[in-house]
Amino acid sequence: MSAIDLLSGPRGRRLCLRIATSSSAQAWTAMRYAAENPSNTAFVDGLIKTLDDLDLTWVATTTDERALLGPLSESVNAARYWQPPDEEDDLLTHPAIVDALRPIADAVATAPTGVWWSSPIALAEQRHAEWLDDGRKTPPSLGGAASKLADWKAATLLNERRSPSPRRKVSAPLSGQWWSTPALSRLPTTTRGLPDLGAVQLMLVEDGFGWEDARVTPLAARPGCRIYEITGPEAWVELVGRYPLDVSRSKRHDWWRTTGRDGTWEVPDWQAVAADFDGVHLTVSGYLCTAGRALPVEGAHTLLAGWDPDLTYWLTDALSNGGRAVDWRRDDSVWAMHVSTSDTS
């Protein structure tokens, strides 16, 4: 992951800004003034000067995995794909401010604790996170992938047919299924575990609901799994181009609000992808430079939306239980192991 790649996407730019504001109270204040008054040259110049004066030594020297995961979590949580960019994301389209973030992006790109952000799926460390705050306890559903994908495809096509006509004004106050993933399909998803964090997904959830209790289950992948790696915009566009599915009507209004673009939209046909791959993994670096961008693909555009960093969607019955589930609880933004549970099946 290069600094240029990192600054090419709204989530990567937001990460760099969050590192700045977590490093300095002055940077936080300067950012707020500039975000609330983007046409005020003095405030924008003040933020740029503050960014230029930052001491970023800690980024290159820290051995704490969570030091960068904290700012990353804030950037991920701020993702919205059914509304216009917020004032901070708007601010981060200012070329001079993006230029001022370059030293931060350079530091992140070479940070030792971020080395795994560009790495492929860690097959031996896959964990499923199940949120317990609503009182439900639903272990990961590891079978029936083909049937789930068939249902997903049928529901997606039905939703597309029932969505508003393209003749409706794009600015009409309409919303729908804004994600580009096979969400709501009950396909299992996993992220890697880290030494002090049961699953990366505990900290990296787009537009999270503030969950504080989770159950993390190790899952084992069968040998020889075929994994497609989304490492950046090119890999996402290639996937959509190979397995295109037109979702223009159902995504139109939401994705126009978040990107400013109206026209044909496509996502991967996940049922077709499953014929060639057991899972699709989004690297953290791939997320940072891809999510939220309207990307051209063979006469249409696509958007990576609603996919958490390091998350793998499993499209075939390639997983089995890998050990004892463990409960985790968040207290003051810090996740810690809470209670071990019995073996799951």
Number of C-alpha atoms within 10 A of each C-alpha: 21 15 19 15 19 27 25 18 21 23 27 27 27 26 27 27 27 21 26 23 21 15 16 15 11 15 24 18 15 21 26 16 17 22 21 13 15 18 11 12 11 13 19 22 15 17 24 21 15 20 25 15 10 16 12 15 9 12 22 16 11 14 13 12 15 17 16 20 18 19 20 23 22 21 26 27 19 17 24 20 23 22 15 16 19 13 14 19 19 13 21 22 15 12 10 12 19 18 17 17 24 19 16 25 26 18 18 24 22 15 17 16 19 20 13 14 19 18 16 17 23 13 17 13 18 27 27 27 27 20 19 17 13 8 8 9 12 10 16 22 14 19 16 13 22 16 13 19 22 15 13 21 19 12 13 19 15 12 16 19 13 11 19 19 12 14 6 10 11 20 12 10 8 16 17 16 17 19 18 19 16 23 14 8 16 16 22 23 24 26 29 21 20 14 7 13 19 29 26 23 24 26 24 24 23 20 17 14 9 11 14 17 21 24 26 28 26 24 25 17 18 13 9 8 14 14 19 20 19 24 23 21 24 14 16 25 24 15 21 22 20 12 15 22 18 19 23 21 19 26 27 26 27 26 30 19 19 19 17 13 15 18 14 17 25 24 27 23 23 24 21 17 19 18 11 13 16 23 22 22 24 29 24 26 25 28 29 30 24 30 26 23 20 20 17 16 20 12 9 16 22 27 26 20 22 21 22 22 26 27 25 26 21 23 27 24 18 20 20 16 17 18 14 15 23 19 20 24 19 17 10 7 11 13 18 15 16 14 12 13 13 10 12 13 11
